[in-house]
Every structure is written in C-alpha cells, then in structure tokens.
C-alpha cells in the first residue's frame, strides 16, 4: 500500500489505531472504579470495541480479533458456537485482566492496584477460573458429540453468498 497510496496507508494506520486507544482509555476508567470492573468490565469493554471495529459500516475490519488467537485450541474454539469470537475475546481479555489487575499487583509491590479487598481479588480469580473451566468442559463435551457418527472422508459443500447475476436488457 505504501508505494501506491502513502497517505492512504497513513490514514488507514491511524484509523486502525483508534479502536485500541479507545478501548484502553475505557479500561483505564474502569480500573479506577473497582477490581471487578477492572477485570470483567475491561474484558466486556474490549469485546464491545472489537464488535464496533468489525461491524463499522464503511471501515469495518473483522480480522485479527483477540478471539482468533484460540484457533489452535480445539476445546476453547467450541465456545464460539455459543458466544461467537467476541465471547472468546471476552474470555481472553478477562484472563489478561486477572494477570494485570490481580496477579501483577500482588507480585510487584510498587504497582498500584484497582480498589478492592483481598477477598475481591480471590473472587475475581476464582470466578475467572470457573468460567474458563466451564468453557473447557463444554468444549470437550462438544468435541465428543461432534465426533459421534462421523464417517470416513469428509462431505464437502460449497456455498457462494451474495452472488448477483447481471441483469439483461
């Protein structure tokens, strides 16, 4: 793109950077509220910004979402059946929220933490672990159900969506 339209590349880069910046500003605001808002609210806020980025009418960019990072994990991928890639993005962002707002503040003494008690820290960590466990159990269960009744060799079907034929005079 740089050779063809340098200004277009610059504009595209700046536009693409707006969504993570908006997400991080929202997460910063949530981190000042409470520990639960910092962990789960920031995960929800990140997922919402991904929905906006992917579905913007003209400038939508539905690739490279955080949930796409689970493509190698069969059990986690199955959760997309229920919540889509945005649910997976929420789960991964919540894991990162626990790492940043709970575990990092415990490991590093000088790091400021969102307001919350020790019980709130344990509740956020246990809540995330339970959510993760439910997703993994559902994934394993779904993989076993999908494998039931599968015959040798794949059935292949090709669909072409949104194909319009030319109107004839």
Secondary structure, DSSP 8 states (H G I E B T S, - for coil): -TTT-HHHHHHHHHHHHHHHHHHHHHHHHHHTT-HHIIIIIHHHHHHHHHHHHHH-TTT---SS-GGGGGTT-HHHHTTHHHHHHHHHHHHHHHHHHHIIIIIHHHH-TTS---S--HHHHHHHHHHHHHHHHHHHHHHHHHHHHHHTT--SS--------S-------
